[in-house]
Amino acid sequence: MNQLLNMYRKRGWATVRGTALSLSVGVLLLAGTAVAQEGHPLAGSWHGTVGEGDDIMDITVIMDWDGTEVTGVINPGFEHAALQNARLMSGDWTVSFEIDYPNRDGQVQRCMVSGAIDQLGSDRRTVTGTWRCGAGTRTLEMMRDRDY
C-alpha cells in the first residue's frame, strides 16, 4: 500500500490507475484460464442408453485418466463391470473399450464398445456409437455429467 502511495506522489494518479487496471486485467485473465481447464476428455461420470425402442438399457459409466491409461467401470455397484483395453484416439476423437457384461440370462459375455465424442469443447459432451455383445450390435448414446 505504501508503494502505491509513493507512486502516486511521484508520478500522479494516472500512473497508479493504469497500474491497478493492468493488475486487474491480469488477474481476470488468469482466473479465466483456470476455469477453462477441463482435464481429460473422458474423465467423469457418463449416463446413457444402449439399444433402441422397447429394448433399451440404461447405463452409467465412470471413467478416469491416471496419466497413462483410461480406467473405469460400468454400472457401479453390485453388477458392475470394469473397463478393459480402454483407448482414446485423439486423431478422430473416438473411444473404445471392452467389458465382460452379463446378458439377460446372466451369462457373462465379452462386449466391445466404441463411439465418437461429439461436442468435445462442452462440459456436456456426448459419445454416440455401438455396443457389440456376441452376434448382436446395439446403439450407444451417453452424455457426460456436469461435475459441479
Secondary structure, 3 states (H helix, E strand, C coil): CHHHHHHHHHHCHHHHHHHHHHHHHHHHHHHHHHHHCCCCCCCEEEEEEEEECCEEEEEEEEEEECCCCEEEEECCCCCCEECEEEEEECCCCEEEEEEEEECCCCCEEEEEEEEEEECCCCCCCEEEEEEEECCEEEEEEEEECCCC
